[in-house]
């Protein structure tokens, strides 16, 4: 249960582990930041508020989809493990 505890307390972050060495992601994050700065310099206060609301909604949406993808992947992994323990070695259930 140690791993579940570590996950619960936030000591394990699957997202950080998956993206740590991804050069393309790092490039995209820099591009997003640069484009956001360019936009911020050219928008009115009202437009900046609208952009912030848009970004908040996008962040919420991404959070939900990432959580769902993690949950699905976890369940699929457990299902694969369970099936591998239930089916005797060398036995094909389609026979």
C-alpha positions in Angstrom: 0.0 0.0 0.0 3.0 2.3 0.1 2.7 3.3 -3.5 -1.0 4.2 -3.1 -0.1 6.3 0.0 2.6 8.1 -2.0 0.2 8.7 -4.8 -2.5 10.0 -2.5 -0.2 12.4 -0.7 1.1 13.8 -4.0 4.6 12.4 -3.7 4.2 10.6 -7.0 3.2 12.7 -10.0 2.5 10.6 -13.1 2.3 13.7 -15.3 5.7 15.0 -14.3 7.2 11.6 -14.8 5.7 11.3 -18.3 6.8 14.7 -19.5 10.2 15.1 -17.7 12.4 14.4 -20.8 10.1 15.4 -23.6 12.0 17.9 -25.7 9.0 18.6 -28.0 6.8 19.4 -24.9 9.4 21.8 -23.6 9.6 23.6 -26.9 5.8 23.9 -27.0 5.7 25.3 -23.5 8.2 28.0 -24.4 6.2 28.8 -27.6 3.0 29.1 -25.6 4.7 31.4 -23.0 6.1 33.6 -25.8 2.8 33.8 -27.6 1.0 34.5 -24.4 3.4 37.4 -23.6 2.9 38.8 -27.1 -0.8 38.6 -26.7 -0.8 40.2 -23.3 1.1 43.2 -24.6 -1.5 43.9 -27.4 -4.8 43.3 -25.6 -7.1 45.7 -23.9 -8.0 45.0 -20.2 -11.3 43.6 -21.2 -9.7 41.2 -23.7 -7.1 40.2 -21.1 -9.9 39.3 -18.7 -11.6 37.2 -21.5 -8.3 35.5 -22.3 -7.8 34.6 -18.6 -11.3 33.2 -18.4 -10.6 31.2 -21.5 -7.3 29.9 -20.1 -9.1 28.9 -16.8 -11.7 27.0 -18.7 -9.0 25.2 -20.8 -7.0 24.3 -17.7 -10.1 22.9 -16.1 -10.9 20.9 -19.2 -7.4 19.6 -19.5 -7.4 18.6 -15.8 -10.6 16.6 -16.3 -9.4 14.8 -19.4 -6.0 14.0 -17.9 -7.7 12.6 -14.8 -10.0 10.5 -16.9 -7.1 9.2 -19.1 -5.1 8.4 -15.9 -8.1 6.6 -14.4 -8.8 4.6 -17.6 -5.1 3.7 -18.0 -4.9 2.6 -14.4 -8.1 0.5 -14.7 -6.9 -1.1 -17.9 -3.5 -2.0 -16.4 -5.3 -3.6 -13.4 -7.6 -5.5 -15.7 -4.6 -6.8 -17.8 -2.9 -7.9 -14.6 -6.0 -9.6 -13.3 -6.5 -11.5 -16.6 -2.9 -12.6 -16.6 -3.3 -14.1 -13.2 -6.7 -15.8 -14.0 -5.6 -17.5 -17.2 -3.3 -20.4 -16.7 0.0 -20.2 -18.6 -0.2 -21.7 -22.1 -3.9 -21.8 -22.1 -5.8 -19.7 -24.6 -9.4 -18.8 -23.6 -10.5 -18.9 -27.3 -9.8 -22.6 -27.6 
